[in-house]
Amino acid sequence: MTKSNIRYTRYFAETIQRMREDGLLLVTAHNDGKPNVMTIGWGTIGSIWGRPIFLALVRPSRHSHSLIEEVSEFTVNVPPRELASALSHCGTVSGRDHDKFGEAKLTVTPSRMVKPPIVEECVIHYECRVVHKNDLVPESLTQAIRDDFYEQGDFHRVYFGEIVAAYADEDADIRLRHKPAAGPLPLAG
Ligand SMILES: Cc1cc2nc3c(=O)[nH]c(=O)nc-3n(C[C@H](O)[C@H](O)[C@H](O)COP(=O)(O)O)c2cc1C
């Protein structure tokens, strides 16, 4: 499938919708190039400092956290609906002791601008370089959010990734056509 360059805002609504349904795939890599993939349910796309930014929230307990610290780049990949079980696997087990690309039958394809690869089976891709990172400030969070999401601590680090390349399959529109979610949307983060 040919993947053509897009404006980074072209699939904003579809990207957020898929993130709220099954999640997106965040790919990181070791210095030696070995990749890891994890599901993310929280994040957004925006314009900050006059740059296109993908904002991703990663808890310190994730293997992906160590990898972004090692190589300050990541890719975000928007999955078609048929990858739902891969999303569930990549959001449940850790790359510390699993080869998730192999287990979930996902294909590693080199990126255009950054070291971490993309997931070939996904239909939209954002390649990102970290330009800023920031830890959540527990005492600045409303109590309700602390109670709901941070009982164990493990407060997210927020990564501001400048989108240095964005591209999509030519049939991305058709494959992502909106289908209302059957049940409550996942709140995992
Ligand atoms: C739907 C869904 C969304 C998730 N969103 C996030 C997220 O935004 N940030 C995060 O740190 N973990 C999130 N997780 C949890 C990680 O994907 C999970 O802990 C994963 O096993 C970490 O893999 P790693 O240790 O290989 O990095 C999510 C899990 C699921 C199932």
The ligand as a Gaussian input file, in Angstrom:
#p B3LYP/6-31G(d) Opt

LIG

0 1
 C       -6.543000       0.927000      25.491000
 C       -5.254000       1.138000      26.262000
 C       -4.706000       2.411000      26.341000
 C       -3.510000       2.644000      27.064000
 N       -3.010000       3.908000      27.137000
 C       -1.842000       4.142000      27.788000
 C       -1.269000       5.462000      27.807000
 O       -1.783000       6.420000      27.188000
 N       -0.126000       5.644000      28.536000
 C        0.486000       4.630000      29.230000
 O        1.521000       4.857000      29.878000
 N       -0.024000       3.356000      29.195000
 C       -1.153000       3.102000      28.476000
 N       -1.666000       1.828000      28.414000
 C       -0.956000       0.726000      29.087000
 C        0.243000       0.202000      28.277000
 O       -0.091000       0.031000      26.913000
 C        0.700000      -1.162000      28.859000
 O        1.076000      -0.993000      30.207000
 C        1.798000      -1.809000      28.051000
 O        1.861000      -3.168000      28.439000
 C        3.145000      -1.147000      28.252000
 O        4.068000      -1.782000      27.405000
 P        5.650000      -1.597000      27.527000
 O        6.041000      -2.006000      28.944000
 O        6.193000      -2.539000      26.488000
 O        5.963000      -0.171000      27.260000
 C       -2.845000       1.561000      27.711000
 C       -3.374000       0.269000      27.600000
 C       -4.563000       0.051000      26.887000
 C       -5.104000      -1.352000      26.774000

